Amino acid sequence: MSDMKLMNGLTIREIAEMLGIEPKAVMARLLNAGIEPKQKAGRTNIYAPDVVEAIRNVPGRGRPPKPKPETPAG
């Protein structure tokens, strides 16, 4: 057995694959949500599995879109 510890969690690339988005988008969402990695292993950050749901619908920076006008019933 090697000296390397067994890492439990997800990398940015794995999170990106699960959400179907680019790794850069995952990094931006993590930053916007203020989520820190649970473990740093060299250049690779390891995140808890519950992060996927936490960033699934994180709003982007900037002004939110204007609400669409309601159409009159009738």
C-alpha positions in Angstrom: 0.0 0.0 0.0 1.3 3.5 -0.8 1.9 6.3 1.6 -0.8 8.4 -0.1 -3.9 8.9 1.9 -7.2 7.8 0.5 -9.1 10.9 -0.5 -12.9 10.9 -0.2 -14.6 13.6 -2.2 -14.8 15.1 -5.6 -12.5 17.2 -7.8 -13.6 20.1 -9.8 -13.5 18.0 -13.0 -15.7 15.4 -11.4 -18.2 18.0 -10.3 -18.2 19.5 -13.8 -19.0 16.2 -15.3 -21.9 15.6 -12.9 -23.4 19.0 -13.6 -22.7 19.0 -17.3 -20.8 22.3 -17.2 -17.2 23.4 -17.7 -14.7 23.2 -14.9 -14.2 27.0 -15.0 -18.0 27.4 -14.4 -17.7 25.1 -11.4 -14.8 27.2 -10.0 -16.8 30.3 -10.5 -19.9 28.9 -8.8 -17.8 27.7 -5.8 -16.3 31.1 -5.5 -19.7 32.8 -5.7 -21.1 30.4 -3.1 -18.1 30.9 -0.8 -17.3 27.2 -0.6 -13.8 26.1 0.4 -12.3 22.7 -0.4 -12.3 20.2 2.4 -8.8 19.0 1.5 -6.0 20.3 -0.6 -3.8 17.7 -2.3 -1.1 19.6 -4.2 -2.8 21.3 -7.1 -5.9 19.3 -6.7 -8.7 20.5 -4.3 -11.1 17.9 -2.9 -14.7 19.0 -2.2 -17.4 17.3 -0.2 -20.0 15.4 -2.3 -22.8 17.6 -1.0 -21.2 20.6 -2.9 -22.8 19.4 -6.1 -26.3 20.2 -4.9 -25.1 23.4 -3.2 -23.8 24.9 -6.5 -26.3 23.4 -8.9 -28.4 26.7 -9.0 -25.9 29.3 -7.7 -26.8 32.6 -9.4 -24.1 34.3 -11.4 -22.6 37.6 -10.7 -24.1 40.8 -12.1 -27.6 42.1 -12.4 -30.3 39.5 -12.4 -32.5 39.3 -15.6 -35.7 41.5 -15.6 -38.9 39.7 -14.9 -40.9 38.8 -17.9 -44.2 40.7 -18.2 -47.3 38.7 -17.5 -49.7 38.2 -20.3 -53.3 39.1 -19.7 -55.6 36.2 -19.3 -58.5 35.9 -21.7 
